[in-house]
Amino acid sequence: MNVIGIIPARFASSRFPGKMLAKIHGKTMIRHVYEQCLKATLLNTIVIATDDNKIKTECESFGAEVIMTSPEHPSGTDRCFEAIQKINQQYDFIVNIQGDEPFIRPEQIDMLVSGLKSKTELSTLIKKIDNNEILFSVGNVKVTFNTNNEALYFSRSVIPFLRNFPKEEWLNNHNFYEHVGLYAYRTDILKLICKLQPSKLELAESLEQLRWLENGYKIDLQETPYDSFCIETPEDLIAAEKIFQNTL
């Protein structure tokens, strides 16, 4: 199986423009992500897809392969699709690795790739929720799934709703899961989902994966024990620096 990892790295960000070039413990964020990806053993190739020449120059300085893409893409999924179209090689699957997660673990990437099969359309990771702060946060996306570990629905709300228990007892009476935003797409499926129009559920929750479910595509789920840490604000950057300092 031939698998490529693509790291979408756009310059624009509503809350933190240029964050890919922000320094954490002496290295840019995008470099931290790339170096973590290099430790994964099941990716055949890793490329960075960006829309910005400054990001391109930085990535080439540490030896990364860079694909220039349009600044108009609404999501990393669309940027991955443009990048794979420009690469003169065939891949069975594309793994979309977020460029703002400097602590991504290579074990997460390898776990996702190891579960891919020829019939897999889309795949992503989930983690069991162990505290109420995550459970009730609209910033943490929850997911429910069927007996085949295929996603039924993603939501910013708590799903399912436990009718017969007070909310403070929900975690003691049901296993809840949050979404960890690492995606694998079968190459032919990526082409198809990028042609879909935004769906009603997607617009309601602001979650692109609902567009895929609403159009009948299957998203396989694999459980990871690891949290993700996405840097969305300058305050997150400060927190990331403290994490690096505490791990020395």
ZIMO-V416239 format. One line per field, one symbol per residue. ss: DSSP state (@ for helix, = for strand, . for the rest). phi: phi as a letter, one per 20 degrees, with the letter a starting at -180 (. if undefined). psi: psi as a letter, one per 30 degrees, with the letter a starting at -180 (. if undefined). A space follows every 10 residues. Layout:
ss->???
phi->???
psi->???
This chain:
ss->..=======. ........@@ @.==..==@@ @@@@@@@@.. ....====== ..@@@@@@@@ @...====.. .....@@@@@ @@@@@@.... ..====.... .....@@@@@ @@@@...... .=======.. .@@@@..... .====....= =====..... ......@@@@ @@@...==== ======@@@@ @@@......@ @@@@@...@@ @@@@....== ===....... ...@@@@@@@ @@@@@@..
phi->.dcdeddfbe efbfdbgmff efeclncfgf fgffffffff ddefbccddc dcfffgffff fdneecdecf feffbfffff fffffeeeae cfcddedffd cfdgegffff ffffefcgef ebbbdccfec bfffgdefed eebdbefeld feadbfefce eefecfgfdf fecaedcded fcdccfgffg ffffefegef fgffdlcfff ffffeneddf ccededfdce edcgffffff ffffffef
psi->kjkkkkjkil ekkefikgff gkkjhfllee eeeeeeeffk fgkelklkjl gkeeeeeeef fggkkkkklk ffkflfeeee eeefffkhkk kelkkjjkfg ifgkkfeeee eeeffklffk elklllkkkg lfeeegkffj klkllafghk kekklflkkl kjegklefge ffgljlklkj ijkkkkeeee eefffklkle eeeefhjfff eeefgglkjk kkkkfklljk jfleeeeeee eeeeeff.
